[in-house]
Amino acid sequence: MTKKQIALQAVEALKKEYPDAICSLTYTDPLQLLIATRLAAQCTDARVNMVTPALFERFPDAKAFADAQYEEVEEYIKSCGLYKTKAKDLVELGKMLVNDFDSTVPDTLEELITLPGIGRKTANLVMGDIFKKPAVVVDTHCIRITRRLGLHEEKDAKKIEFILRDLLPEDESNDFCHRIVLHGRAVCTARKAMCENCCMSEFCRKKP
């Protein structure tokens, strides 16, 4: 079985197992998803969802973040970890959106990754979930599970992103990545791969 065939089988198996492929972060507009994803670095989505309602009420748009003081933003996001760095990123991100993008979240990866604190993972998530463009969100779950499946031997997220772009159908790639996260939390965890409960065990090449 080729890597392409494995990828296609994985798409179908995960689609059946997790029909609702949705992001676990709570948001109502592009800016909120952008910020929530930045806060989720080394922090759980559940914790971020506890923090963001008050944060977004206080800072409802890009200009509000641009005009904010680092210290005030820090108070809202302290429980997310790395809060000083994240607070600075959010304020500077707001300034850049106001000054360079007319207070609007851009819709291309090339533009998104110019924003402070925004890497390819976050940019792909925004492109896929908000702008419905083909996207591959490579997080730790995606790296681990696609490696176990035998789709690559890489550890570098950017290299894996391009490999998966070639293997996955464009219209399935974003949902595939959401489902991989769900599967990584429930079954194919970092600590243990519970192959007996895995919907992909029949074609997975690298069972630990």
N, C-alpha and C positions, 0 to 999 in steps of 0.2 A: 504494500500500500504506500502510495506516495505521500509526501507531506501535505500536498494540496488536498488529497482525498481524506486524510486524517482531519485537516482543518474543517472541511465541509461536513464531515460526520460530527465533529465537535459542535459546530454551529447548530445542527439539527437536534443533537442530544440535549444540549443546554436549553434550546428553545422549548423543548418538550418539558424539561424538568423545571425551568423557571420562565413561565410564559410572560410574566410581568417584568420586563427588563427596564427598571427605573433607577435613577440615581437616588441614593439614600440621603443625600443632603437636601434640606428644605430651602426653597427659594421661589421668588415670584418674578424675577426679571434677570437679564444677563449679568448686571453688576453684582447682584446678590449671589449668583452662582460662582462668579469669578472670585469674590471675596471669601465665600464659604469654603471653596476648594483650597484657597491659599491658607486658610486657618486650619484645614484638615491635615496639613503636613505634620507628621509625627503626633497626630491626635486623632481620636475616633470621631467618626461622623456623628455619633450620638451626642458627644460632648459639644461639637460645633453647633448642632441643632438646638442645644440648650442655651447657647451664648448669642446666637445671631438675632433672635427676635428683638431683644433690647438694643443691640448694636444697630440694627437697621432702622429701628424707630428713632434713635438719636441721630443717625447719619443716613438719611434716606436716599441720597444721590451722590454722584461723583463730586459735586461742588462742596457738599457737606464734609466729605472726607478730605478734600483738598484744603479746606479751611480749618481742619481740626488740629489740635495739638497732640503730639505723640502720646503725652502722658494721659490724656483723657481716653484715647482709644485703648491704651494699655489696660485701664481699669475695667473695660468691658470684656477684654479677651484674655485676662490673666490665666484663667483655668485651661486655656488651649495649649499652653507650653510655648516656649520660644517667643513669648508675647512681645518683648521689646522689639525684636527683629520684625515680627509680623505687623506690629502697630506702625512702625516706620514705613514698611512696604505699602500698607493700606493708604497712608496719607500721601506718599509719593505717587502711588498708583492713581489716586484721585486727581492729583495735580496734573499728571501726564494726560489723563483722559480729558480733563478740562482744556488744557493748553494745546494738545496735539490732535485730539479726536472729537472735538466739539461735544464733549461730555458723553460720548457714545462708545460702548464697548465694540471694538473692531471685530470683523468676522473672518479674518485670515490668521493662520498660524504665524506667519511672518510678522504681522503687526502685534499680535497678542504677546509673543515672547519678548517684545521690547519693553513691556510693562514691568515695573519693579516686582520681583518675587514670583513672576509667572514663568513657569517652564513649559516644556512640551506636553507634559501630562495634563496640566490644567488647561492649556490652550486647546488640546484635542477634546477635552471634556466639554468645554464651552462651544467649540465648533460643532460637535456632534449633537449635544442636547439642545442648544439654543438655536443654532443656525442650520441644523439638519444636514450638515456636510459629512462626507465620509471621514471617519476619525478612528484612531486607535489609541486608547488610553492605556498606557503601560504602567501599571502599578506593581507592587510586590506580588500580589495574587496572580496577575497576568504573567509576570516573569516566571514564577514558580511552576504554574500549571502548564503553560505552553511548552516549557522546557521538559516537564515530565511526560507530556504527550509525545515528545520527540520532534517538535516543530523547529527547534533550534538548539544550539549549544552555547548560546550567548548569555552574558550577564549585563551587558550594557543596554540600557532602556531604549536609547535612540536606535541602535542596530536592530533590536527586537521589533520596534515600531515599524521599520521599513520592511522587515521580513514578513510580518503579519499583514502589512498592506498588500503585499504580493499574494498572500495565501488566502485571505478572507474576501468574500464578496463585499463590494463597497457598501451596499445597502444593508449589510448585516454586521459590519465591523463594530459599530458603536454599541449596539445591543449585546453583541458577543462579549464585549469587555465588561459591561454591567453584569452579565450573567456569570462571568468568570469570578468576579468579586464575590457574588453570592455563594458560588460553589466553593471558593477558597475559604470562606468563613464557616461554611456548614460541613463540608466533606473533605476536600483536599487541602487540609490545613498545613501550615508550616511545620507544626510539631509532628503531625501524623497524617498520612494519606490513608483514608478509610476506603480502600479499594472495593471492599465488599458492598459498600453503599453507593458506589460511583456509577453514574449514568454513562461514563465513557470508558469503563474498565475493559470492554471487549476490544477496543482498538488502541488503548493507551500503550505506548512503547516503553515507558520508563517508570514502571511501578517500583517504588522504593523497596 
